[in-house]
Amino acid sequence: MPTAALVLGLAGFALSPAASAFTQERHDEQRDQRDEHHDRAEYHFRQEDGAKLRQHYNRIDHVDVHHRPEYVTGGHLPSDWRKRIHPVPEAVVRELPPPPRGYVFGYMDGYAVVYDPRTLMIADVIDLTNLRR
């Protein structure tokens, strides 16, 4: 009969709040791992991409490079990003390698960025003000 008691004991544990909490914790952990992987998506602008992007921003020479934020790969867009970012023209997007799933191209403050609009994570950034015409 010890086997029957063990089975009943395990069945009671499976229905207990502790087991339910353990299951929920495991699901949360798996979701966090998926989100973390999504946040760390990689993208790399090619050297020739800068010239393609730059030619579409005719006021780039007027960007105040001394008084603008610095955006870095792996960083995040600022909280006021929606007011300042501009989409990269579709004609240019077609010439770029596709971004990671869920990421989009944008332009702000003289930078072209590949970012996740959900998390604001920057996969890659290129400073278009430093490129020669």
ABEGO torsion letter per residue (X at the ends): XAAAAAAAAAAAAAABAAAAAAAAAAAAAAAAAAAAAAAABBBBBBAAAAAAAAAABAAAAABBAAABBBBBBGBBBBAAAAAABBBBBAAAAAABBBBBBGBBBBBBGGBBBBBBAAAGBBABBBBAAABBX
